[in-house]
Amino acid sequence: MKTQWWNFGQAVNYVQANYPCENGVAANELLADKVVDGSLTVRYGEGGLVIQPDEWVRNGHIDLKVEGAGISHMDVEYKRASIEKLCQKPPSPGNGGRPLKDWEKFLIEVIGIANGIDGLPDKQADLERTMLEWAQSNMDDPPLETAVRDMVSKIYRRTRLK
């Protein structure tokens, strides 16, 4: 498959549409930063010379130049795959794409139950039922029953290792 390259305008438009940049200037600045830190692959000229991050010199807030050549980051082509990778959202942490903070609240509640007078229920199914009800009432994005079962199962396996 042939590598696809974007000119500066295409790169800025893609970044502005797919990355949290409020305007074209912010997208431009982001591109300049990512060129310098080596996150983006860029090339210049008819021969498609790839420019390395350590070859750029910063001349201002947004302006970059390659020593001796007078090339700004606006004059190069950007490897499309590196722009798309930059704009990808990171995977959500936790089971089933659930936000980590919700699982954190879930586990804090389990610890509260475990440290209570009665401790954890003898039957795993009882804690599953309790936590499903609690999750429905207290979590912004409650997990599915299978996710709760998996989490509670891990807790019971761990407590049996004593």
Phi, psi and chi 1 to 4 in degrees:
 res  aa     phi    psi   chi1   chi2   chi3   chi4
   1 MET       -  133.3 -176.1  170.4  125.9      -
   2 LYS   -75.3  134.5 -174.5  177.8  176.0 -174.4
   3 THR   -66.8  134.3  -58.2      -      -      -
   4 GLN   -99.9  138.8  -67.9 -176.7  -35.0      -
   5 TRP  -121.5  144.4  -63.9   86.0      -      -
   6 TRP  -114.5  145.0  -79.6  -19.0      -      -
   7 ASN   -76.8  175.9   64.5   33.9      -      -
   8 PHE   -57.5  -45.5  175.1   73.4      -      -
   9 GLY   -60.6  -43.1      -      -      -      -
  10 GLN   -64.2  -42.5  -69.1  168.2  -50.0      -
  11 ALA   -63.8  -46.7      -      -      -      -
  12 VAL   -62.7  -44.0  166.2      -      -      -
  13 ASN   -61.1  -42.5  -72.5  -20.5      -      -
  14 TYR   -65.6  -45.4 -171.7   85.8      -      -
  15 VAL   -62.1  -45.4  167.5      -      -      -
  16 GLN   -62.7  -34.9 -164.7  172.9  -13.2      -
  17 ALA   -81.0  -24.3      -      -      -      -
  18 ASN  -123.0    5.4  -64.7  -75.5      -      -
  19 TYR  -134.0  149.0 -162.8   87.8      -      -
  20 PRO   -71.7   69.7   21.7  -28.3      -      -
  21 CYS  -111.2  128.3  -68.4      -      -      -
  22 GLU   -75.7  -18.7   58.9  -83.8   -1.7      -
  23 ASN  -159.7  177.6   57.3   40.6      -      -
  24 GLY   -64.1  -33.9      -      -      -      -
  25 VAL   -64.2  -42.8  173.3      -      -      -
  26 ALA   -64.3  -39.6      -      -      -      -
  27 ALA   -64.9  -41.0      -      -      -      -
  28 ASN   -61.0  -45.6 -172.7  -14.5      -      -
  29 GLU   -63.6  -42.2 -175.9  176.8  -28.6      -
  30 LEU   -60.4  -45.6  177.4   73.7      -      -
  31 LEU   -59.1  -44.6  -74.3  175.8      -      -
  32 ALA   -59.9  -44.9      -      -      -      -
  33 ASP   -61.3  -43.5  -69.4  -16.9      -      -
  34 LYS   -74.0  -26.1  -63.3  -55.9  178.8 -177.3
  35 VAL   -66.8  -46.4  163.8      -      -      -
  36 VAL   -66.4  -40.4  170.6      -      -      -
  37 ASP   -82.9   -1.2   76.8   13.2      -      -
  38 GLY    86.2    8.1      -      -      -      -
  39 SER   -70.7  -25.0  -60.4      -      -      -
  40 LEU  -113.8  142.6  -60.0  177.3      -      -
  41 THR   -95.7  126.4  -56.3      -      -      -
  42 VAL  -129.4  152.8  -65.9      -      -      -
  43 ARG  -137.0  163.1   71.7  177.9 -174.7  177.7
  44 TYR  -142.8  144.2  179.4   74.1      -      -
  45 GLY    83.6  174.4      -      -      -      -
  46 GLU   -62.8  -35.8  -71.0 -179.7   29.2      -
  47 GLY   -77.5   -9.5      -      -      -      -
  48 GLY    68.8   41.8      -      -      -      -
  49 LEU   -64.2  121.1  175.9   66.8      -      -
  50 VAL   -77.8  129.3  173.0      -      -      -
  51 ILE   -97.6  127.7  -56.5  170.1      -      -
  52 GLN   -83.1  151.9  -59.3  -56.9  -45.1      -
  53 PRO   -57.5  -35.9  -15.0   19.1      -      -
  54 ASP   -76.4   -2.1   58.3   -3.1      -      -
  55 GLU   -90.3  -12.8  -63.2  173.5  -38.9      -
  56 TRP   -85.9  147.2  -69.2   94.4      -      -
  57 VAL  -124.1  133.1  175.4      -      -      -
  58 ARG   -85.3  125.5 -169.7  175.5  -77.5  -82.8
  59 ASN  -105.2   -1.6  -74.6  -14.2      -      -
  60 GLY   177.8 -164.6      -      -      -      -
  61 HIS   -60.3  -43.9 -172.8   57.6      -      -
  62 ILE  -117.2  -26.1  -69.1  177.6      -      -
  63 ASP   -74.4  132.8  -63.9  -31.9      -      -
  64 LEU  -127.2  151.0  -54.3  172.6      -      -
  65 LYS  -140.8  149.3  -59.6  -79.1 -177.9 -167.8
  66 VAL   -95.5  128.9  174.5      -      -      -
  67 GLU   -49.0  129.3  -75.7 -173.3   64.5      -
  68 GLY    78.1  -21.4      -      -      -      -
  69 ALA  -100.0  -19.2      -      -      -      -
  70 GLY    62.7   41.1      -      -      -      -
  71 ILE  -104.6  126.3  -55.1  167.9      -      -
  72 SER   -95.0  167.6   86.8      -      -      -
  73 HIS   -66.6  -14.3   72.8  -76.0      -      -
  74 MET   -80.2  -13.3  -67.6  179.2 -127.8      -
  75 ASP   -97.7   -0.1  -61.5  -35.6      -      -
  76 VAL  -103.8  171.8  -60.6      -      -      -
  77 GLU  -104.8  144.4  -70.6 -176.8  -50.4      -
  78 TYR  -107.2  135.1  -64.2   79.9      -      -
  79 LYS   -66.9  120.8 -172.0  174.0 -177.9 -178.4
  80 ARG   -54.7  -43.3  178.8  179.7  175.4  165.5
  81 ALA   -61.7  -34.9      -      -      -      -
  82 SER   -73.1  -32.1   66.9      -      -      -
  83 ILE   -69.3  -44.2  -65.0  -75.1      -      -
  84 GLU   -63.3  -39.6  -70.7  172.9  -20.9      -
  85 LYS   -64.1  -41.0 -177.0  176.7  179.6 -177.4
  86 LEU   -57.9  -37.6  169.4   70.3      -      -
  87 CYS   -88.5   -5.0  -66.6      -      -      -
  88 GLN   -67.0  140.7  -75.1  177.8  -13.8      -
  89 LYS   -78.1  139.5  -68.6 -179.4  174.0   68.8
  90 PRO   -66.9  149.7   19.3  -25.2      -      -
  91 PRO   -63.6  145.4   17.8  -24.6      -      -
  92 SER   -71.0  135.4  -62.2      -      -      -
  93 PRO   -75.2  161.6   25.3  -30.3      -      -
  94 GLY    91.1  169.7      -      -      -      -
  95 ASN   -67.4  139.2  -90.3   -9.8      -      -
  96 GLY    59.6   24.5      -      -      -      -
  97 GLY    72.5   13.6      -      -      -      -
  98 ARG   -73.1  143.6  -56.0  -77.3 -179.1 -136.9
  99 PRO   -62.3  139.0  -20.1   29.4      -      -
 100 LEU   -57.5  -37.5 -176.1   57.7      -      -
 101 LYS   -61.5  -32.9   64.2  179.1  178.4 -179.9
 102 ASP   -70.0  -40.9  -79.0   -3.3      -      -
 103 TRP   -67.5  -32.3  -80.5  114.8      -      -
 104 GLU   -62.8  -46.9 -167.9  173.6  -88.4      -
 105 LYS   -61.2  -40.5  -70.8 -175.2  -23.6 -171.2
 106 PHE   -58.2  -50.5  179.9   95.6      -      -
 107 LEU   -68.1  -34.4  -67.3  172.3      -      -
 108 ILE   -62.8  -39.5  -70.9  168.9      -      -
 109 GLU   -64.5  -41.4 -178.3   63.9   19.5      -
 110 VAL   -61.8  -42.2  170.7      -      -      -
 111 ILE   -62.5  -39.9  -68.8  168.1      -      -
 112 GLY   -60.1  -42.7      -      -      -      -
 113 ILE   -65.5  -45.1  -67.7  169.6      -      -
 114 ALA   -62.2  -34.9      -      -      -      -
 115 ASN   -87.4    0.0  -75.5  -27.1      -      -
 116 GLY   -73.6  177.4      -      -      -      -
 117 ILE   -57.8  -43.0  -65.0  172.2      -      -
 118 ASP   -88.3  -13.1  -63.8  -32.5      -      -
 119 GLY    69.8 -164.3      -      -      -      -
 120 LEU   -69.5  144.5  -70.3  176.1      -      -
 121 PRO   -59.6  151.0  -17.8   26.9      -      -
 122 ASP   -64.5  -37.3  -69.2  -27.5      -      -
 123 LYS   -96.0  129.9  -65.9 -178.8 -178.7  175.8
 124 GLN   -58.1  -38.8  179.0  177.8  -37.2      -
 125 ALA   -60.3  -32.5      -      -      -      -
 126 ASP   -66.6  -42.3  -68.5  -19.5      -      -
 127 LEU   -68.7  -36.8 -176.9   60.0      -      -
 128 GLU   -58.1  -48.0  -72.2  172.2   13.6      -
 129 ARG   -61.8  -46.7 -138.4  176.8   -2.8  -90.3
 130 THR   -59.5  -45.0  -60.9      -      -      -
 131 MET   -73.7  -31.3  -68.0  -48.4  -61.7      -
 132 LEU   -63.1  -45.2  -89.7  170.6      -      -
 133 GLU   -63.9  -43.8  -68.9  170.4    9.5      -
 134 TRP   -61.8  -44.3  179.3   88.1      -      -
 135 ALA   -61.6  -40.9      -      -      -      -
 136 GLN   -60.8  -35.0  -68.5  -62.8  -37.5      -
 137 SER   -88.4  -25.1  -59.7      -      -      -
 138 ASN  -121.4   -7.1  -63.3  -74.9      -      -
 139 MET  -110.9  138.4  -66.1  173.8   78.5      -
 140 ASP   -62.9  -36.2  -65.0  -27.1      -      -
 141 ASP  -132.6   77.7 -173.7   14.2      -      -
 142 PRO   -61.4  140.9   15.5  -21.4      -      -
 143 PRO   -72.7  160.8   25.0  -31.2      -      -
 144 LEU   -71.9  162.9  -61.1  173.9      -      -
 145 GLU   -57.2  -39.9 -177.3  176.7  -13.5      -
 146 THR   -65.4  -36.0   54.3      -      -      -
 147 ALA   -67.8  -40.3      -      -      -      -
 148 VAL   -64.4  -44.0  170.0      -      -      -
 149 ARG   -59.0  -44.1 -174.5  175.7  -58.9  121.4
 150 ASP   -62.1  -45.0  -71.1  -14.3      -      -
 151 MET   -65.7  -46.2 -177.6   62.8   76.3      -
 152 VAL   -65.2  -37.6  170.2      -      -      -
 153 SER   -59.9  -42.6  174.5      -      -      -
 154 LYS   -63.0  -39.2  -69.9  174.2 -173.1  174.7
 155 ILE   -64.1  -45.6  -67.7  166.5      -      -
 156 TYR   -68.3  -38.0  -87.4   78.0      -      -
 157 ARG   -60.1  -42.3  -82.8 -163.5  -52.6  -91.8
 158 ARG   -67.8  -40.6  173.5   60.7 -178.5   94.5
 159 THR   -72.2  -20.9   58.3      -      -      -
 160 ARG   -81.5   -8.6  -70.1 -176.6 -173.5  130.3
 161 LEU   -80.4   -5.7  -67.4  176.3      -      -
 162 LYS   -58.0      -  -68.0 -177.6 -174.0  178.8
